[in-house]
C-alpha cells in the first residue's frame, strides 16, 4: 500500500562526499528538508563554511581528501563508530585539469582518474560493504553528460576551454562502475544508481560569460541551462523508498541535451 512517507528521508543518515560545491550544496539542503541527517565531507574548510551558512542541527561537516586512501578508511571507520551504517551515500567528488588537450601529460591523466575513479571505487566499496552487511543501503554516484557524449567544440569559443578529455573518460567509468556495483549488491539490499547532469554552469560563469551560456542553452531542447535544485531533486528521489525498484541506472538530468 502506498503511504505518504514513501518520499521521506526522515531519520535516515545520508553521507555526502563533495557536498559543499555548487550542486552539492543544494542537494544537501534538500536532503535536510526531506528529514535526513547529513554528514558532508569536502576539501579544506568548505564543509565548515556550508555548516555556518546552514546552521542546521542535523548537518555535520567534515574535512576529507578522498584521494588519500588511509585517511579515507580512517574517516569511514570513525564515522561508522559514531553514527552507525548510513542508509544513503552520495559521491560528487571528481578530478579534472584546466589544460588543453595538447598540454595534458600522462601524470595529469593518471592523477585525475585516481581522484575521479580510483578514489570513488575505494570509497564506495568501503561503505557499500558495510551496507551489505547491514542488509540495506542506497548509493548515488555522479557521472556527466560528457561521460556519454563528446563536447561540441563550437560551444567552447575562446575564452572558454573545451571540456577536457580526462574528465569525460572518468565520468564514463562511473557509469560502468554503477552498473557493476548494482549487480554485485542487487540481492543484498543495496541499490546503486548514478546521475549525469547536463549543463549546470556555476553562477560566476553565468554572470561572466553570458555568450557561452547562450550557446549552451542552444544545445538543450528545453532551451536553458539547469538549475541546481533539479539535480538535488533527482538525488533525493533516488534515496527514498519511492525509488526502491530502481538500480544500475544512469539518469540524465540534462534538459534533453543527449537525446538529439
NORNOR-V622546 format. One record per pair of residues at least 24 apart in sequence whose C-alpha atoms are under 10 Angstrom apart, sorted by the first residue. I is the first residue (numbers start at 1). J is the second residue. D is the distance in Angstrom with one decimal. If there is no record, write none. Layout:
i = {I | I}
j = {J | J}
d = {D | D}
This chain:
i = {2 | 3 | 5 | 5 | 5 | 6 | 6 | 6 | 6 | 6 | 6 | 7 | 7 | 7 | 7 | 7 | 7 | 7 | 7 | 7 | 8 | 8 | 8 | 8 | 8 | 8 | 8 | 8 | 8 | 8 | 9 | 9 | 9 | 9 | 9 | 9 | 9 | 9 | 9 | 9 | 9 | 9 | 10 | 10 | 10 | 10 | 10 | 11 | 11 | 11 | 11 | 11 | 12 | 12 | 12 | 12 | 12 | 12 | 12 | 12 | 13 | 13 | 13 | 13 | 13 | 13 | 13 | 13 | 13 | 13 | 13 | 14 | 14 | 14 | 14 | 14 | 14 | 14 | 14 | 14 | 14 | 14 | 14 | 14 | 14 | 15 | 15 | 15 | 15 | 15 | 15 | 15 | 15 | 15 | 15 | 15 | 15 | 15 | 15 | 16 | 16 | 16 | 16 | 16 | 16 | 16 | 16 | 16 | 16 | 16 | 17 | 17 | 17 | 17 | 17 | 17 | 17 | 17 | 17 | 17 | 17 | 17 | 17 | 17 | 17 | 17 | 17 | 18 | 18 | 18 | 18 | 18 | 18 | 18 | 18 | 18 | 18 | 18 | 18 | 18 | 19 | 19 | 19 | 19 | 19 | 19 | 19 | 19 | 19 | 20 | 20 | 20 | 20 | 20 | 20 | 20 | 20 | 20 | 21 | 21 | 21 | 21 | 21 | 21 | 22 | 22 | 22 | 22 | 22 | 23 | 23 | 23 | 23 | 23 | 23 | 23 | 23 | 23 | 23 | 23 | 24 | 24 | 24 | 24 | 24 | 24 | 24 | 24 | 25 | 25 | 25 | 25 | 25 | 26 | 26 | 26 | 26 | 26 | 26 | 26 | 27 | 27 | 27 | 27 | 27 | 27 | 27 | 27 | 27 | 27 | 28 | 28 | 28 | 28 | 28 | 28 | 29 | 29 | 29 | 29 | 29 | 30 | 30 | 30 | 30 | 30 | 31 | 31 | 31 | 31 | 31 | 31 | 31 | 32 | 32 | 32 | 32 | 32 | 34 | 34 | 36 | 36 | 36 | 37 | 38 | 38 | 38 | 39 | 39 | 39 | 39 | 40 | 40 | 41 | 41 | 41 | 41 | 41 | 42 | 42 | 42 | 43 | 65 | 65 | 65 | 66 | 66 | 66 | 66 | 66 | 66 | 66 | 66 | 66 | 66 | 67 | 67 | 67 | 67 | 67 | 67 | 67 | 67 | 67 | 67 | 67 | 67 | 67 | 68 | 68 | 69 | 69 | 69 | 69 | 72 | 72 | 72 | 72 | 73 | 73 | 73 | 73 | 76 | 76 | 76 | 77 | 77 | 80 | 80 | 84 | 85 | 85 | 85 | 85 | 85 | 85 | 85 | 85 | 85 | 86 | 86 | 86 | 86 | 86 | 86 | 86 | 86 | 87 | 87 | 87 | 87 | 87 | 87 | 87 | 87 | 87 | 88 | 88 | 88 | 88 | 88 | 88 | 88 | 88 | 88 | 88 | 88 | 88 | 88 | 88 | 88 | 89 | 89 | 89 | 89 | 89 | 89 | 89 | 89 | 89 | 89 | 89 | 89 | 90 | 90 | 90 | 90 | 90 | 90 | 90 | 90 | 90 | 90 | 90 | 90 | 91 | 91 | 91 | 91 | 91 | 91 | 91 | 91 | 91 | 91 | 92 | 92 | 92 | 92 | 92 | 92 | 92 | 93 | 93 | 93 | 93 | 93 | 94 | 94 | 94 | 94 | 94 | 94 | 94 | 95 | 95 | 95 | 95 | 95 | 96 | 96 | 96 | 96 | 96 | 96 | 96 | 97 | 97 | 97 | 97 | 97 | 98 | 98 | 98 | 98 | 99 | 99 | 99 | 99 | 99 | 100 | 100 | 100 | 100 | 100 | 101 | 101 | 101 | 101 | 101 | 101 | 104 | 104 | 104 | 108 | 109 | 109 | 109 | 109 | 109 | 110 | 111 | 112 | 112 | 112 | 112 | 113 | 113 | 113 | 113 | 113 | 113 | 114 | 115 | 116 | 116 | 116 | 116 | 116 | 116 | 116 | 116 | 116 | 117 | 117 | 117 | 117 | 117 | 117 | 117 | 118 | 118 | 120 | 120 | 121 | 121 | 121 | 121 | 124 | 124 | 124 | 125 | 128 | 128 | 128 | 128 | 128 | 129 | 129 | 131 | 131 | 131 | 131 | 131 | 132 | 132 | 132 | 132 | 132 | 132 | 132 | 133 | 133 | 133 | 134 | 134 | 134 | 135 | 135 | 135 | 135 | 135 | 136 | 136 | 136 | 136 | 136 | 137 | 137 | 137 | 137 | 137 | 137 | 137 | 138 | 138 | 138 | 138 | 138 | 138 | 138 | 138 | 138 | 138 | 138 | 138 | 139 | 139 | 139 | 139 | 139 | 139 | 139 | 139 | 139 | 139 | 139 | 139 | 140 | 140 | 140 | 140 | 140 | 140 | 140 | 140 | 140 | 140 | 140 | 140 | 140 | 140 | 140 | 141 | 141 | 141 | 141 | 141 | 141 | 141 | 141 | 141 | 141 | 141 | 141 | 142 | 142 | 142 | 142 | 142 | 142 | 142 | 142 | 142 | 142 | 142 | 142 | 143 | 143 | 143 | 143 | 143 | 143 | 143 | 143 | 143 | 143 | 143 | 143 | 143 | 143 | 143 | 143 | 143 | 143 | 143 | 144 | 144 | 144 | 144 | 144 | 144 | 144 | 144 | 144 | 144 | 144 | 144 | 144 | 144 | 144 | 144 | 144 | 145 | 145 | 145 | 145 | 145 | 145 | 145 | 145 | 145 | 145 | 145 | 145 | 145 | 145 | 146 | 146 | 146 | 146 | 146 | 146 | 146 | 146 | 147 | 147 | 147 | 147 | 147 | 147 | 147 | 148 | 148 | 148 | 148 | 148 | 148 | 149 | 149 | 150 | 152 | 152 | 154 | 154 | 155 | 155 | 155 | 155 | 155 | 155 | 155 | 155 | 155 | 156 | 156 | 156 | 157 | 157 | 157 | 158 | 159 | 159 | 160 | 160 | 171 | 172 | 174 | 175 | 175 | 175 | 175 | 176 | 176 | 176 | 177 | 178 | 178 | 178 | 178 | 179 | 179 | 179 | 179 | 180 | 181 | 181 | 182 | 182 | 182 | 182 | 183 | 183 | 185 | 186 | 186 | 189 | 190 | 190 | 191 | 191 | 191 | 191 | 191 | 191 | 191 | 191 | 191 | 192 | 192 | 192 | 192 | 192 | 192 | 192 | 193 | 193 | 193 | 193 | 193 | 193 | 193 | 193 | 193 | 194 | 194 | 194 | 194 | 194 | 194 | 194 | 194 | 194 | 195 | 195 | 195 | 195 | 195 | 195 | 195 | 195 | 195 | 195 | 196 | 196 | 196 | 196 | 196 | 196 | 197 | 197 | 197 | 197 | 197 | 197 | 197 | 197 | 197 | 197 | 198 | 198 | 198 | 198 | 198 | 198 | 198 | 198 | 198 | 198 | 199 | 199 | 199 | 199 | 199 | 199 | 199 | 199 | 200 | 200 | 200 | 200 | 200 | 200 | 200 | 200 | 200 | 201 | 201 | 201 | 201 | 202 | 202 | 202 | 216 | 217 | 217 | 218 | 219 | 219 | 219 | 219 | 219 | 220 | 220 | 220 | 220 | 220 | 220 | 220 | 221 | 221 | 221 | 221 | 221 | 221 | 221 | 222 | 222 | 222 | 222 | 223 | 223 | 223 | 224 | 224 | 225 | 225 | 225 | 226 | 226 | 226 | 230 | 230}
j = {242 | 242 | 240 | 241 | 242 | 237 | 240 | 241 | 242 | 243 | 244 | 34 | 236 | 237 | 238 | 239 | 240 | 241 | 242 | 243 | 33 | 34 | 35 | 36 | 236 | 237 | 239 | 240 | 241 | 242 | 33 | 34 | 35 | 36 | 37 | 87 | 88 | 236 | 237 | 239 | 240 | 241 | 34 | 35 | 36 | 37 | 240 | 35 | 36 | 37 | 58 | 87 | 36 | 37 | 38 | 86 | 87 | 88 | 239 | 240 | 37 | 38 | 39 | 58 | 83 | 84 | 85 | 86 | 87 | 88 | 89 | 38 | 39 | 40 | 59 | 85 | 86 | 87 | 88 | 89 | 90 | 137 | 138 | 139 | 239 | 39 | 40 | 41 | 60 | 79 | 85 | 86 | 87 | 88 | 89 | 90 | 91 | 127 | 139 | 40 | 41 | 42 | 61 | 88 | 89 | 90 | 91 | 92 | 93 | 140 | 41 | 42 | 43 | 47 | 62 | 63 | 64 | 65 | 66 | 89 | 90 | 91 | 92 | 93 | 120 | 123 | 141 | 42 | 43 | 46 | 47 | 63 | 64 | 65 | 66 | 90 | 91 | 92 | 93 | 94 | 43 | 46 | 47 | 50 | 61 | 90 | 91 | 92 | 93 | 45 | 46 | 47 | 48 | 49 | 50 | 51 | 61 | 92 | 46 | 47 | 50 | 92 | 93 | 202 | 200 | 201 | 202 | 203 | 228 | 92 | 197 | 200 | 201 | 202 | 227 | 228 | 229 | 230 | 231 | 232 | 90 | 91 | 92 | 93 | 228 | 229 | 231 | 232 | 50 | 54 | 228 | 229 | 232 | 227 | 228 | 229 | 230 | 231 | 232 | 233 | 90 | 228 | 229 | 230 | 231 | 232 | 233 | 234 | 235 | 236 | 54 | 59 | 90 | 232 | 235 | 236 | 54 | 56 | 59 | 229 | 232 | 229 | 232 | 233 | 235 | 236 | 59 | 232 | 233 | 235 | 236 | 237 | 239 | 56 | 57 | 58 | 59 | 236 | 236 | 240 | 87 | 88 | 236 | 86 | 86 | 88 | 89 | 79 | 83 | 86 | 89 | 64 | 90 | 65 | 66 | 75 | 91 | 93 | 66 | 92 | 93 | 93 | 93 | 115 | 119 | 93 | 94 | 114 | 115 | 116 | 118 | 119 | 120 | 122 | 123 | 93 | 95 | 111 | 112 | 114 | 115 | 116 | 117 | 118 | 119 | 120 | 122 | 123 | 115 | 119 | 118 | 119 | 122 | 123 | 119 | 122 | 123 | 126 | 122 | 123 | 126 | 127 | 123 | 126 | 127 | 126 | 127 | 127 | 130 | 130 | 127 | 128 | 130 | 131 | 132 | 133 | 134 | 136 | 137 | 127 | 128 | 130 | 131 | 134 | 136 | 137 | 138 | 131 | 134 | 136 | 137 | 138 | 139 | 190 | 239 | 240 | 127 | 128 | 131 | 136 | 137 | 138 | 139 | 140 | 190 | 191 | 192 | 236 | 238 | 239 | 240 | 123 | 124 | 127 | 128 | 131 | 137 | 138 | 139 | 140 | 141 | 192 | 239 | 124 | 138 | 139 | 140 | 141 | 142 | 192 | 193 | 194 | 235 | 236 | 239 | 116 | 120 | 123 | 124 | 139 | 140 | 141 | 142 | 143 | 194 | 116 | 120 | 140 | 141 | 142 | 143 | 195 | 117 | 119 | 120 | 141 | 142 | 119 | 120 | 142 | 143 | 167 | 170 | 171 | 119 | 166 | 167 | 170 | 171 | 163 | 164 | 165 | 166 | 167 | 168 | 170 | 163 | 164 | 165 | 166 | 167 | 161 | 162 | 163 | 164 | 161 | 162 | 163 | 164 | 165 | 161 | 162 | 163 | 164 | 165 | 161 | 162 | 163 | 164 | 165 | 166 | 164 | 165 | 166 | 166 | 165 | 166 | 167 | 169 | 170 | 166 | 166 | 166 | 167 | 169 | 170 | 166 | 167 | 169 | 170 | 171 | 173 | 170 | 170 | 142 | 143 | 166 | 167 | 169 | 170 | 171 | 173 | 174 | 169 | 170 | 171 | 172 | 173 | 174 | 177 | 170 | 173 | 174 | 177 | 174 | 177 | 178 | 181 | 177 | 181 | 192 | 181 | 181 | 185 | 190 | 191 | 192 | 185 | 190 | 185 | 188 | 189 | 190 | 191 | 185 | 186 | 187 | 188 | 189 | 190 | 191 | 188 | 189 | 190 | 188 | 189 | 190 | 185 | 187 | 188 | 189 | 190 | 185 | 188 | 189 | 190 | 191 | 185 | 188 | 189 | 190 | 191 | 192 | 239 | 189 | 190 | 191 | 192 | 193 | 238 | 239 | 240 | 241 | 243 | 244 | 247 | 178 | 181 | 182 | 190 | 191 | 192 | 193 | 194 | 235 | 238 | 239 | 247 | 178 | 191 | 192 | 193 | 194 | 195 | 234 | 235 | 236 | 238 | 239 | 247 | 248 | 249 | 250 | 171 | 174 | 175 | 177 | 178 | 192 | 193 | 194 | 195 | 196 | 235 | 250 | 171 | 174 | 175 | 178 | 193 | 194 | 195 | 196 | 197 | 235 | 250 | 251 | 167 | 168 | 170 | 171 | 172 | 173 | 174 | 175 | 176 | 178 | 193 | 194 | 195 | 196 | 197 | 198 | 250 | 251 | 252 | 168 | 170 | 171 | 172 | 174 | 175 | 194 | 195 | 196 | 197 | 198 | 199 | 250 | 251 | 252 | 253 | 254 | 171 | 172 | 195 | 196 | 197 | 198 | 199 | 250 | 251 | 252 | 253 | 254 | 257 | 258 | 170 | 171 | 172 | 196 | 197 | 198 | 199 | 258 | 171 | 172 | 173 | 174 | 175 | 196 | 197 | 172 | 173 | 175 | 196 | 252 | 258 | 257 | 258 | 258 | 216 | 219 | 215 | 216 | 211 | 212 | 213 | 214 | 215 | 216 | 217 | 218 | 219 | 212 | 215 | 216 | 211 | 212 | 215 | 212 | 209 | 212 | 209 | 212 | 196 | 196 | 250 | 248 | 249 | 250 | 251 | 248 | 249 | 250 | 248 | 247 | 248 | 249 | 250 | 247 | 248 | 249 | 250 | 248 | 247 | 248 | 246 | 247 | 248 | 249 | 247 | 248 | 247 | 247 | 248 | 244 | 244 | 247 | 238 | 239 | 243 | 244 | 245 | 246 | 247 | 248 | 249 | 238 | 239 | 246 | 247 | 248 | 249 | 250 | 235 | 238 | 239 | 246 | 247 | 248 | 249 | 250 | 251 | 234 | 235 | 238 | 247 | 248 | 249 | 250 | 251 | 252 | 231 | 234 | 235 | 238 | 249 | 250 | 251 | 252 | 253 | 254 | 231 | 250 | 251 | 252 | 253 | 254 | 226 | 228 | 230 | 231 | 251 | 252 | 253 | 254 | 255 | 257 | 225 | 226 | 231 | 252 | 253 | 254 | 255 | 256 | 257 | 258 | 224 | 225 | 226 | 227 | 253 | 254 | 255 | 257 | 224 | 225 | 226 | 227 | 228 | 230 | 231 | 253 | 254 | 225 | 226 | 227 | 228 | 226 | 227 | 228 | 257 | 255 | 257 | 257 | 255 | 256 | 257 | 258 | 260 | 254 | 255 | 256 | 257 | 258 | 259 | 260 | 254 | 255 | 256 | 257 | 258 | 259 | 260 | 254 | 255 | 256 | 257 | 255 | 256 | 257 | 254 | 255 | 254 | 255 | 257 | 253 | 254 | 255 | 254 | 255}
d = {9.3 | 9.8 | 9.1 | 8.5 | 9.0 | 9.7 | 6.6 | 5.2 | 5.2 | 8.8 | 9.5 | 8.1 | 8.5 | 6.9 | 9.5 | 8.7 | 5.4 | 6.4 | 5.7 | 8.7 | 9.5 | 5.7 | 6.7 | 8.3 | 9.0 | 8.9 | 9.1 | 6.3 | 7.8 | 8.7 | 8.9 | 5.4 | 5.1 | 5.0 | 8.6 | 9.5 | 9.6 | 8.3 | 9.4 | 7.6 | 6.2 | 8.5 | 6.6 | 4.1 | 5.3 | 8.1 | 9.6 | 6.4 | 5.7 | 6.7 | 9.9 | 9.4 | 5.0 | 6.1 | 8.6 | 7.4 | 5.9 | 7.5 | 9.5 | 9.5 | 4.7 | 6.0 | 7.6 | 9.3 | 8.2 | 8.7 | 8.1 | 5.0 | 5.5 | 6.4 | 8.8 | 5.0 | 6.4 | 8.6 | 9.9 | 9.6 | 5.9 | 6.0 | 4.4 | 5.7 | 7.5 | 9.9 | 9.1 | 9.5 | 8.7 | 4.7 | 6.0 | 7.9 | 9.5 | 9.8 | 9.8 | 6.7 | 8.3 | 6.2 | 4.9 | 6.2 | 8.4 | 9.8 | 9.6 | 4.8 | 6.4 | 8.6 | 9.8 | 8.4 | 6.0 | 4.7 | 5.9 | 7.5 | 9.4 | 9.5 | 4.9 | 6.1 | 9.4 | 9.8 | 9.4 | 9.8 | 8.6 | 9.6 | 8.4 | 8.0 | 6.2 | 4.9 | 6.0 | 6.4 | 9.7 | 9.5 | 10.0 | 4.8 | 7.6 | 9.2 | 8.6 | 9.9 | 9.1 | 9.5 | 9.2 | 8.5 | 6.4 | 4.9 | 4.8 | 8.3 | 9.7 | 8.8 | 7.4 | 9.1 | 9.5 | 8.3 | 7.9 | 6.6 | 8.1 | 9.4 | 5.8 | 5.4 | 8.8 | 8.3 | 6.3 | 9.2 | 9.2 | 9.4 | 8.0 | 9.0 | 9.2 | 8.6 | 9.2 | 9.5 | 9.0 | 8.9 | 6.5 | 8.6 | 7.4 | 8.5 | 9.6 | 8.3 | 9.8 | 8.6 | 8.9 | 5.4 | 7.9 | 9.4 | 7.1 | 7.2 | 9.3 | 9.3 | 7.0 | 9.5 | 8.5 | 9.8 | 9.1 | 7.8 | 7.4 | 9.7 | 8.7 | 9.6 | 8.8 | 9.7 | 6.2 | 6.0 | 9.3 | 8.4 | 6.1 | 9.2 | 9.6 | 7.8 | 7.0 | 9.2 | 7.3 | 4.2 | 7.4 | 9.1 | 7.2 | 7.5 | 9.8 | 8.6 | 9.9 | 7.8 | 9.8 | 9.3 | 8.1 | 9.6 | 9.3 | 9.4 | 8.5 | 8.0 | 6.5 | 7.4 | 9.3 | 7.2 | 9.9 | 8.1 | 8.9 | 8.7 | 6.3 | 9.7 | 9.2 | 8.4 | 9.7 | 7.2 | 7.6 | 9.9 | 8.0 | 9.5 | 9.7 | 9.5 | 9.9 | 9.5 | 9.5 | 9.4 | 9.8 | 9.0 | 9.4 | 9.4 | 9.6 | 9.5 | 9.5 | 8.5 | 9.1 | 9.7 | 9.7 | 9.9 | 8.4 | 9.7 | 8.3 | 9.7 | 9.6 | 9.3 | 9.5 | 8.2 | 9.9 | 9.9 | 7.5 | 9.6 | 9.7 | 6.0 | 7.8 | 8.9 | 7.5 | 9.8 | 9.9 | 9.3 | 10.0 | 7.1 | 5.5 | 8.7 | 9.9 | 8.2 | 5.4 | 8.6 | 9.3 | 9.4 | 9.2 | 7.9 | 9.7 | 7.3 | 7.5 | 8.3 | 9.0 | 8.7 | 7.2 | 9.2 | 8.8 | 7.9 | 7.5 | 9.4 | 8.5 | 7.8 | 7.3 | 9.2 | 9.2 | 9.2 | 9.1 | 9.8 | 8.0 | 9.6 | 6.7 | 6.5 | 9.9 | 9.5 | 7.5 | 9.4 | 8.7 | 8.3 | 9.5 | 8.9 | 7.3 | 9.6 | 9.2 | 7.2 | 8.7 | 7.6 | 9.5 | 7.0 | 4.9 | 6.2 | 8.7 | 9.4 | 8.5 | 9.9 | 9.6 | 9.6 | 9.0 | 9.2 | 5.8 | 4.7 | 5.8 | 7.9 | 9.6 | 9.6 | 9.9 | 9.9 | 9.6 | 6.4 | 9.2 | 9.9 | 8.1 | 8.0 | 8.5 | 9.8 | 7.9 | 6.3 | 4.8 | 6.2 | 8.2 | 9.3 | 8.5 | 9.2 | 8.6 | 6.0 | 4.8 | 5.9 | 8.1 | 9.9 | 9.9 | 9.3 | 8.1 | 9.9 | 9.1 | 10.0 | 7.4 | 8.8 | 8.2 | 8.2 | 6.6 | 5.1 | 6.4 | 9.9 | 9.4 | 9.2 | 9.2 | 8.8 | 6.7 | 5.5 | 8.6 | 9.8 | 9.5 | 8.9 | 7.7 | 9.1 | 8.0 | 9.0 | 8.4 | 8.5 | 9.1 | 8.1 | 8.3 | 8.5 | 10.0 | 8.3 | 6.7 | 8.1 | 9.6 | 9.3 | 7.4 | 8.9 | 6.6 | 5.4 | 9.2 | 9.0 | 9.5 | 7.3 | 9.5 | 8.0 | 8.0 | 7.7 | 9.4 | 8.7 | 7.4 | 8.2 | 9.5 | 9.6 | 7.4 | 9.8 | 7.2 | 7.8 | 9.0 | 7.1 | 9.1 | 9.6 | 8.7 | 9.5 | 6.8 | 7.1 | 9.1 | 9.2 | 9.2 | 8.8 | 8.6 | 8.9 | 5.9 | 9.0 | 9.7 | 9.6 | 8.8 | 9.7 | 6.8 | 7.6 | 9.9 | 7.9 | 7.1 | 8.0 | 8.2 | 5.8 | 9.3 | 9.3 | 9.0 | 9.1 | 9.8 | 9.7 | 9.5 | 8.1 | 9.7 | 6.0 | 7.7 | 9.0 | 8.3 | 9.5 | 6.0 | 8.0 | 9.6 | 6.9 | 6.8 | 8.8 | 9.5 | 9.9 | 8.4 | 9.4 | 8.8 | 7.8 | 9.8 | 9.6 | 9.9 | 9.0 | 9.8 | 8.6 | 8.9 | 8.4 | 7.5 | 9.4 | 9.3 | 8.9 | 9.4 | 9.5 | 8.8 | 8.2 | 6.8 | 10.0 | 7.1 | 9.7 | 9.4 | 5.8 | 6.7 | 6.3 | 9.9 | 8.2 | 9.3 | 9.8 | 9.0 | 8.5 | 9.3 | 9.7 | 9.3 | 5.8 | 5.1 | 7.1 | 9.6 | 7.1 | 4.4 | 5.1 | 8.2 | 9.5 | 9.1 | 6.4 | 4.5 | 6.4 | 8.6 | 9.0 | 8.5 | 5.6 | 4.9 | 6.1 | 8.3 | 8.0 | 6.1 | 8.6 | 9.7 | 9.9 | 9.1 | 9.2 | 9.0 | 9.5 | 9.1 | 7.6 | 6.0 | 4.6 | 6.3 | 8.1 | 9.6 | 8.5 | 7.5 | 9.2 | 8.5 | 8.5 | 5.9 | 5.1 | 5.2 | 7.3 | 9.9 | 6.9 | 9.5 | 7.4 | 7.7 | 9.7 | 9.9 | 9.9 | 9.8 | 9.9 | 7.3 | 8.5 | 9.1 | 7.2 | 7.6 | 6.3 | 4.4 | 6.5 | 9.0 | 9.2 | 9.2 | 7.7 | 7.1 | 8.4 | 9.4 | 8.7 | 5.3 | 5.0 | 6.2 | 8.0 | 9.6 | 9.0 | 9.6 | 9.6 | 8.7 | 8.2 | 4.6 | 6.9 | 8.2 | 5.7 | 6.3 | 9.9 | 9.4 | 10.0 | 6.3 | 5.7 | 4.7 | 7.2 | 9.9 | 8.0 | 9.2 | 9.1 | 7.6 | 9.5 | 5.9 | 7.9 | 9.0 | 8.9 | 9.1 | 7.0 | 3.9 | 5.1 | 6.5 | 9.1 | 9.4 | 9.5 | 7.9 | 8.9 | 9.1 | 8.4 | 9.0 | 9.0 | 5.2 | 5.9 | 5.3 | 8.3 | 9.9 | 9.7 | 7.0 | 8.4 | 7.3 | 7.9 | 7.0 | 9.4 | 7.0 | 7.6 | 8.2 | 8.9 | 8.1 | 9.9 | 9.3 | 4.5 | 3.9 | 7.6 | 8.0 | 7.5 | 7.7 | 9.9 | 6.2 | 9.9 | 8.7 | 8.7 | 9.9 | 8.1 | 9.5 | 7.1 | 9.9 | 9.7 | 9.1 | 8.4 | 9.9 | 9.5 | 6.9 | 9.0 | 9.1 | 5.6 | 6.4 | 9.7 | 9.1 | 8.4 | 7.1 | 8.3 | 8.9 | 9.3 | 7.6 | 9.3 | 9.2 | 9.0 | 9.3 | 8.7 | 7.8 | 8.6 | 9.8 | 9.4 | 8.7 | 8.3 | 6.5 | 9.8 | 9.0 | 9.9 | 9.3 | 9.1 | 8.7 | 5.7 | 7.5 | 7.9 | 8.1 | 4.6 | 7.1 | 8.5 | 7.7 | 9.4 | 7.6 | 9.7 | 5.9 | 4.9 | 8.6 | 8.4 | 7.2 | 9.8 | 7.8 | 8.9 | 9.8 | 9.9 | 8.7 | 9.3 | 9.2 | 9.5 | 8.0 | 8.6 | 7.4 | 5.2 | 7.4 | 9.8 | 9.1 | 9.7 | 8.3 | 5.3 | 5.6 | 7.8 | 9.7 | 9.4 | 7.7 | 9.6 | 7.7 | 5.4 | 4.9 | 5.0 | 6.2 | 7.9 | 9.9 | 8.7 | 9.2 | 9.0 | 7.6 | 6.3 | 4.9 | 6.3 | 8.8 | 8.1 | 7.9 | 7.6 | 9.6 | 8.2 | 5.5 | 4.8 | 6.0 | 7.0 | 9.9 | 9.1 | 6.6 | 5.9 | 4.6 | 6.0 | 7.5 | 8.4 | 9.6 | 9.3 | 7.0 | 8.3 | 5.9 | 4.8 | 5.5 | 9.1 | 9.7 | 7.9 | 7.1 | 9.5 | 7.2 | 5.9 | 3.8 | 7.1 | 8.4 | 6.7 | 8.3 | 8.7 | 5.5 | 6.0 | 9.1 | 9.0 | 6.5 | 8.5 | 8.4 | 9.7 | 6.0 | 5.0 | 6.7 | 7.1 | 9.9 | 9.2 | 9.8 | 8.6 | 7.5 | 8.0 | 9.0 | 9.5 | 9.9 | 9.5 | 9.1 | 9.4 | 9.4 | 9.3 | 9.5 | 9.4 | 8.8 | 6.3 | 9.3 | 9.0 | 7.6 | 5.9 | 5.9 | 4.8 | 8.4 | 9.2 | 8.9 | 9.3 | 6.4 | 5.5 | 6.5 | 9.4 | 8.5 | 8.2 | 9.0 | 5.5 | 6.8 | 8.5 | 7.9 | 9.4 | 9.6 | 9.7 | 7.7 | 8.1 | 7.6 | 9.9 | 8.2 | 7.0 | 7.2 | 9.5 | 9.9}
